[in-house]
Amino acid sequence: MRLIVEHSTSYSFEAPRKRVVQSHRLTPSDSAAQTIRAWSVAADGASFGAAFVDGAGNRVSTMTVPGPVDGVAVLVRGEVETADTAGVLRGHRETVAPPVYLRETWATAAGIGLHELGAQVSAPLGTLDAAHEMCALVADTIAYTPGVTEADMTAADVVELGQGVCQDQTQVLIAIARIRGTPARYVTGYLLAGDETVGDEASHAWAELYLPDLGWVGFDPANRCCPDARYIRVSSGLDALDAAPIRGISLGAGEESMDIQVSVAAQQ
């Protein structure tokens, strides 16, 4: 399948900023599941530093916009050929060892509710059956409900609430996987939406669990499936903050607002 992506992230500042500096993880990498045919990241008046690939295989670049500036629009356009590998990540170059992803973060810290949830998994640890069981358990426990959670809520908070969006479900799955001794990480990317899918194309997220017999395998509890040809994988990290596509600072005072527009379409 060939997917066409157009994605804009626009920032508006109440008062002009002296400078805007951002770190981007907006460019996907090739793997057996995806081949990047064309991809660009641009912003008017911006200069981009040298790009590099980090230990997780994420493509990272730095963007600077000198001031005074009252707004910045980051525009992403791309074309990706995708294939269905049943969620198994093959051909992705990285150097970080899987046990690193057993590390607990503030967002995925294990609370009582998470331990109780993890204790319900009956399949043998480290197996594909256990991973599918954990994904289904999260989907059954955390109802996909937009607008009820905040970006800074933890996995423990979400379990107590019982509702959330793809970010929340993903961090809960990561937390219980780590409790059960399975390395797990947060993945950001795009999803070609359809009548039977849930999740926001602009910020869709899913988890990857490391299984000894298969390596990294993706699981999307929001859609109760493994990523297939409808998905484009962009970046990964220990949690949502660590995997954020855009992080940065703007020098100056006053409020700022952000607007995200995205389109993912299949080329005929």
Summary of the structure (lengths in Angstrom):
residues: 268
radius of gyration: 18.5
end to end distance: 9.0
largest distance: 58.2
contacts: 896
relative contact order: 0.24
helix: 19%
strand: 43%
